[in-house]
Amino acid sequence: MAIKATIFKANLQIADMERYYYKDHQLTLARHPSETDERMMVRLLAFAIHAHEYLEFGQGMTNDEEADVWQKDLTGSIDLWIDVGIPDEKLIRKACGRSRQVVVYAYGGRVADMWFEKDRAQFERQKNLTIINLPVETTKELAKLAQRNMSLQCIIQDGQVWVSDGAASVQVERVVLKPGGLLVTS
């Protein structure tokens, strides 16, 4: 018998002063049995940073045809494709062909650095691709906030991102490895 996904509920309050986006989201995250709390929280962080009424979680971990988080327009065209971790370069290239903007949130310390350097030339060819590296210290701290029922606040201001559960706060550092085109913000 296959192990089923673990369901997490998150009440996420977002105050994004850079985009003037202030909204509460009641989210359900299905954590795949092979997914860590760290990866799940990076998905949640990506959602918070790019929050939009049409943004939703995809099946990226188990289906190469879907993103981890994505935003589609009313016609079904993909405006924003977000992957977390260190996805295969061919899958990123395919995502760049299918969507207006692709953002990868890489993490994992030295492994993420080596992944980026290995395929840097291919990544540079993708004009609609942005790659952001999250330091391992940051993602480990985010993982500590994971609970089956979470109440989180995310504040984005002056290029800084803070995630808090009321008891602990994590300042999210982002290192842009490859800037891309215009990010979808509305």
VENWOKA-V954461 format. One record per helix or strand. SS is the DSSP state (alpha for helix, beta for strand). FROM is the first residue (numbers start at 0). TO is the last residue. If there is no record, write none. Layout:
BEGIN
ss | from | to
SS | FROM | TO
SS | FROM | TO
END
This chain:
BEGIN
ss | from | to
beta | 5 | 15
beta | 20 | 30
alpha | 36 | 48
beta | 54 | 56
beta | 68 | 71
beta | 77 | 83
alpha | 88 | 97
beta | 98 | 106
alpha | 109 | 124
beta | 128 | 133
alpha | 135 | 143
beta | 148 | 156
beta | 159 | 163
beta | 168 | 171
beta | 173 | 177
END
